[in-house]
Amino acid sequence: MRYLILLPALGVLSACAPLADRFGIDTRITLAQQHMYPDAGRNTAPVDGMDGRSAHAAYERYQKAGDTPAAATK
């Protein structure tokens, strides 16, 4: 009788996906990038993108967007 209860439990447990199949991949990528570009931290060239004022305005709009509740849709 015990075996009839244990068999379904073992079947359910065996169906669980492993969590560690991609564990640490981000760390390995970061280390590989550090080996590829060891002097990247000394690069003082400006990064392409928004200027400071535009970035600050976009951030402020983002922060204020959560203050007002969204309109209800039907």
Summary of the structure (lengths in Angstrom):
residues: 74
radius of gyration: 25.7
end to end distance: 55.2
largest distance: 72.5
contacts: 90
relative contact order: 0.05
helix: 57%
strand: 0%
